[in-house]
Amino acid sequence: MLKRHGHSSLRTNLRWSAIAVAATAATFASAQNLYFRELPDYDQKRNALPSNGGMYCVPTSYVDMFRYMAAQGFSNLDKGFNGSYSSITSFISLMGIKMDTDAGSGTNVSDAFDVAVDWTENHSNQGFMHVSYSPSSDWGTGTIKNWMQIGAMVRLGYGRYHKVGNEYKRDGGHSVASGGYYNTSLAKYFFITDPATHDGNIDAQGAFTSEMTRTENVRIHTEDYGYVTHARLGSWSGSDGKWMAFIDNIHIILPMWGGWVNSDKTTVSNENLWASISGAELIEAAEPTTFHAVFPNVMDDGKTEMVRELDVELPGKVKDWCFDPSDVAIYVLGEDDVVSRVHLLTKETTKIAALRGARKLAVAGRKCELFVLMTASANDLVLKIDTVTGKRTTLKVAKGIDDIKPDPATLGIAGLHTGQKKLFRMNPDLTSVRPQTVDLPDGTGPVFVGLSMKGDAILARNSSKSIVRTPSDGTPTRNSMTRAPKINSFQPYGTNRYIIQEGEALITYDEIGRKVGGAFDAVKATGLFQVAPSWKAFNASEVGSAKWRNVEAEVLEPK
């Protein structure tokens, strides 16, 4: 099955004021290095904060990232604050208030994630992808590195896990911002800005420093989830020789990106050349099916375009596809009913299964599992595949569901049945399904659906001005756009934005149907466009799990 925590061998530099770290010896010749040279390193310990800021590592880490992103062009992310000591103190204090930081117990990282999502959405028209994995998920240093490689900012949270008998128990933790990575054939490192590192003066900012901290993947045997891979920071034994620093919560923030599948393209042989050959005919040759990704251009590649583009050849013609937020990857369903996973950076393709009757794909669940809508005889089926362990779960659903989409609010999926005017909401374990009556948009064309970060189902219709928003519980609302677009694809993102594809044009609208500027205004999509989804796959109880039975280091991956 899949090994999700691998890394890409591509080498890139970031416009996030990033520089490549030079190799200094023969042993570093294979290093792939990235360093965010201007990432701030604000002190959390401040006289004006409750308990002198001793528990303010999480808010301070976010201020580090927001200030950095603001300096690189997303200016509203620190709107109202400047670089003075008092202003930064106010910024950290505000984040602490919004994140419910407690002076004695610190910050719930789940609450902090939600606040950061709202902050980026309310302070920028750009749109951002947010991802956080659960302790039950399978990820490691390569996953973090891959996201940073395409331009993501990353907050790393680690727990101090003490071994008690055969178990590891969490006793507090810490949060840092990641400032890059440094990999060699002998070891892996993350650059971090640690808000707890200061010069002892709680009335003034200390010098900015970036620490190079060793990291490696660890294989963890858990009682509830089997074997999973995570990563650790620093020494195995901790400062007192009794604990290990396991990274158990991360937040990836990346300016919104997306892509489409180029298919059914043909190349016509040169007419003039063939005409010069007696008896020759014109022929058409099919081009390989490719996935075309468009990333925000935060790379220092000397170009001024808003996006960078990447083409990846696919195994064959595609019936459906979806993003896999567990890494920089997609799942594709071929016309031969074979489902494969394609890593966009390594370009590695892994066959998952041959599934007769498969129609639609979605990724959901706490471990980013694959969900497949399948045609069956009496009822349709939804199949869930844990692509790491291979475990499968099925649920019978109503015949004729048109499509399935991930529900970020519940980690489950939702299936739209336009014939019955219902949305079937399924929990991530596929143990329950809740039908919900929905109002369809005006008109008679095809209906499109997507779910917001808060679980609202948003429906649009081809050649209709109508947009219908249906909360999980509550009264639907209906808005009207200024015109009726001929919709090819419809993509909600965040909580109050969506992108409509009309022909090859990608147009961004706000929640009441007004056309606004977006990152993809100049992009021409030659296939059905999708936005990479945000995904929050953890909760507070899992972070504090005491059910880790055994921990061992993985062998360093060769370069």
Secondary structure, DSSP 8 states (H G I E B T S, - for coil): ---TT--------BTTTEE-----SGGGTT-EEEEETT-----S--TTSGGGGTT-HHHHHHHHHHHHHHHTT-GGGGTT--SSHHHHHHHHHHHHHHTT-BTTTB--HHHHHHHHHHHHHHT-SS-EEEEE--TTS---HHHHHHHHHTT-EEEEEEEEEEEETTEEEEEEEEEEEEEEEEE-SS-EEEEEE-TT---S-TTS------EEEEEEEEEEEETTTEEEEEEEES-SS-TTSSEEEEEEEEEEEEE--EEEEE-S-EEE--HHHHHTSTT----EEE---EEEEEEE--B-SS---SEEEEEEE-SS-EEEEEEETTTTEEEEEETTSEEEEEETTT--EEEEEE-TTEEEEEEETTTTEEEEEE--SSSEEEEEE-TTT--EEEEEE-TT--EEEEETTTTEEEEEETTTTEEEEE-TTSS-EEEEE----SSSS-EEEEE-TT--EEEEETT--EEEEE-SSS--EEEE-SS----SEEEEETTTEEEEEETTEEEEEETTS-EE--TTTT-B-SS--EE---EE---HHHHT---EEEEEE------
